[in-house]
Amino acid sequence: MDTVVGTAATEAAGTPPQPAAPGAPARPRPGAAWVATLAGMGFFALLAGAMWLLPAQFLIILHVALVTWGALILTFLGGVRWGIEVAAAARASAPPRWSVMAGAIAPSLLAWGATMAQTLQGWVAAPLALMVLVPAYLAMLVWDSGDRALPLWYRHLRWPATLAAAACLAAGAVAFEMRLGA
């Protein structure tokens, strides 16, 4: 009889439980997670590219869209950490750790700050709104990459997604500053 290895995480990632070879660790293929991540990366690229290519009169709405998208995704990453901690605490019949819960909330607070920064002093702080998100994404990447409790596929997924998001946010800030700030 084959041993079936699968968890809610593998199923949520789009991979049904797989028969495991005797003695071999399970290696889920998170197809749905990769597809969703590629779609999100594509939206980052679309918005940042549009900031460079479309006429300047579209810069403000594109900036708002890019900051909002970046803030939403950053908040989602914090929610992932929150959910992982809650699930781990439930398995251990223990309360969630305060440090992890606070760390999971931090991305939402930074994202909110970025959305507010774009309206400070007219549009003077607009590029700052995008640039606040870049180190926040990188900090989440460092946290996720170092957490062995996360599935390996997720830690691998985070690298290209984070680097693409950070590059697009920075490119959007430069486009805004160069095209509208000049």
C-alpha positions in Angstrom: 0.0 0.0 0.0 1.4 3.4 -0.9 1.9 5.9 1.8 0.1 9.1 0.9 1.8 12.3 2.0 -0.3 15.4 1.9 -1.4 18.2 4.1 -3.9 21.1 3.9 -0.9 23.2 2.8 -0.1 21.0 -0.1 -3.8 20.8 -1.1 -4.2 24.6 -0.7 -1.1 25.0 -3.0 -2.9 23.2 -5.7 -1.3 19.8 -5.2 -3.3 16.8 -4.1 -1.6 14.3 -1.8 1.1 12.4 -3.6 2.2 8.7 -3.1 5.5 8.8 -1.3 8.3 6.5 -2.3 9.4 4.4 0.7 11.8 6.5 2.8 11.6 9.5 0.5 10.3 12.9 1.8 7.2 14.2 0.2 7.8 16.9 -2.5 4.6 18.7 -3.3 4.4 20.7 -6.5 2.6 23.9 -5.6 1.3 24.6 -9.1 -1.6 26.9 -8.0 0.7 28.9 -5.7 3.2 29.5 -8.5 0.5 30.5 -11.0 -1.0 32.9 -8.5 2.4 34.3 -7.7 3.3 34.8 -11.4 0.0 36.6 -11.8 0.8 38.9 -8.9 4.3 39.5 -10.3 2.9 40.3 -13.7 0.6 42.9 -12.2 3.6 44.6 -10.5 5.4 44.6 -13.8 2.4 45.9 -15.7 1.9 48.8 -13.3 5.6 49.7 -13.1 6.0 49.4 -16.9 3.0 51.6 -17.5 4.5 54.3 -15.3 7.4 54.5 -17.7 5.5 54.0 -21.0 2.1 55.7 -20.7 1.7 59.5 -20.9 2.6 61.5 -17.8 -1.1 62.4 -17.1 -1.5 58.7 -16.0 1.3 58.8 -13.4 -0.7 59.7 -10.4 -3.4 57.0 -10.9 -0.7 54.4 -11.7 1.3 55.4 -8.6 -1.8 55.0 -6.5 -2.4 51.6 -8.1 1.2 50.4 -7.5 1.3 51.6 -3.9 -2.1 50.0 -3.2 -1.1 46.7 -4.9 2.2 46.7 -3.1 0.5 47.4 0.2 -2.1 44.7 -0.3 0.5 42.0 -1.1 2.7 43.1 1.8 -0.3 42.8 4.1 -1.1 39.4 2.6 2.5 38.2 3.5 1.9 39.3 7.1 -1.3 37.4 7.1 0.5 34.3 5.9 2.8 34.6 9.0 -0.2 35.1 11.3 -1.9 32.0 9.9 1.2 29.9 10.2 1.7 31.0 13.8 -2.0 30.4 14.7 -1.9 26.9 13.2 1.4 26.0 14.9 0.0 27.2 18.2 -3.1 25.2 17.8 -1.1 22.0 17.0 1.0 22.6 20.1 -2.1 23.5 22.3 -0.2 26.7 23.2 -1.0 30.4 22.7 0.6 32.1 19.7 4.0 33.8 20.4 3.7 37.5 20.9 6.9 38.2 18.9 5.6 36.4 15.8 2.1 37.9 16.0 3.7 41.4 16.3 5.9 40.7 13.4 3.0 39.5 11.4 1.1 42.8 12.0 4.1 45.0 11.1 3.7 44.6 7.3 0.1 45.9 7.5 1.2 48.9 9.5 4.0 49.7 7.1 1.6 49.2 4.1 -0.9 51.5 5.7 1.9 54.1 6.2 2.9 53.8 2.6 -0.7 54.4 1.4 -0.9 57.5 3.6 2.6 58.8 2.6 1.5 59.2 -1.0 -0.9 61.9 0.1 1.4 63.9 2.4 2.4 67.4 1.4 0.7 67.1 -2.0 2.6 64.5 -4.0 6.1 65.4 -2.7 6.3 62.2 -0.7 4.9 59.9 -3.4 8.2 58.2 -4.4 8.8 57.6 -0.7 5.5 55.7 -0.5 6.9 53.1 -2.9 10.3 53.1 -1.4 9.0 52.4 2.1 7.6 49.1 0.7 10.9 47.9 -0.7 12.7 47.2 2.6 9.5 45.8 4.1 9.4 43.2 1.3 13.0 42.4 1.8 12.6 42.0 5.5 9.7 39.6 5.0 11.9 37.6 2.6 14.6 37.3 5.2 12.1 36.2 7.8 10.5 33.7 5.5 13.7 32.3 4.1 15.1 31.6 7.5 12.0 29.8 8.9 12.4 26.1 8.5 8.8 25.6 9.6 7.7 26.9 6.2 7.6 24.5 3.3 10.7 24.6 1.1 8.6 25.3 -2.0 7.2 28.4 -0.3 10.7 29.6 0.7 11.8 29.1 -2.9 8.7 30.9 -4.2 9.4 33.9 -2.1 12.7 34.8 -3.7 11.7 35.6 -7.3 8.4 37.1 -6.2 10.0 39.4 -3.6 12.8 40.5 -5.9 10.4 41.2 -8.8 8.1 43.1 -6.5 10.9 45.2 -5.0 12.3 46.0 -8.4 8.9 47.1 -9.7 8.3 49.2 -6.7 11.7 50.9 -7.0 11.2 51.3 -10.8 7.8 52.9 -10.1 9.3 55.4 -7.7 12.1 56.3 -10.1 9.5 56.7 -12.9 7.4 59.0 -10.8 10.3 61.1 -9.7 11.9 61.4 -13.1 8.7 61.9 -15.2 6.6 64.0 -12.8 9.1 65.4 -10.3 11.2 67.0 -13.1 
